[in-house]
Amino acid sequence: MMGFDFSQIGPALPGLMDGMVLTLKLLLLAVSGGVALGTVLALMRLSSNRLLSGGAKFYVNYFRSIPLLLVITWFYFVVPLIFKWISGEFVAVGAFTSCLVAFMMFEAAYYAEIVRAGVQSISKGQLNAAYALGMTYGQAMRLIILPQAFRKMMPLLLQQSIILFQDTSLVYAVGLMDFLNTARSKGDIVGQPNEFLILAGVVYFVISFGASTVVKRLQKRLAV
């Protein structure tokens, strides 16, 4: 069996770092947008308005029932056609933008359920107390309920973000040069695909395992 040769990884590190920067940029933006949209969806689901709660429920169930890869390719190939149908002009949607929007909308469905559970874990007495102080529903949520809910659900939000970090590798479908796709490309160029894929696997494992360890410690600390 031929041995592995990792000699070409050193010269390829600058390109690999560029891929990792793109992966982390995509991750941070997607998490920020996904949590924001997920919070809105969660509040809609908790609303007494049937139209709002029904629409949010449909959104969450729909995106949780389809593959993420399908969402990515749909945005990349179909959205430009929709823009053309609306405006009459073909508007190309870049790979990064397509993936970012896809991740935000897809993950928002999962973040919404986490936020909803966090809000429901807060005693209703606190909301009634806020009303007694003259606060509106929006003020009570923003100043009292959501800060406590986010503290409780922070470990789950971070755990879902780790899953999203792993899912960023799916951007290969639209040719975006993230860390994994860059490693695959570099390996093919120098004729060492296995070595570069092994490196990519180790990096993903170390980051995911390290982040999961931090999340577990945070969970124990918040429990105390």
Secondary structure, DSSP 4 states (H G I P E B T S, - for coil): -PPP--TTHHHHHHHHHHHHHHHHHHHHHHHHHHHHHHHHHHHHHTSS-HHHHHHHHHHHHHHTSS-HHHHHHHHHHTHHHHHHHHHSS-----HHHHHHHHHHHHHHHHHHHHHHHHHHTS-HHHHHHHHHTT--HHHHIIIIIHHHHHHHHHHHHHHHHHHHHHHGGGGGGGT---HHHHHHHHHHHHT-HHHHHHHHHHHHHHHHHHHHHHHHHHHHHHH-
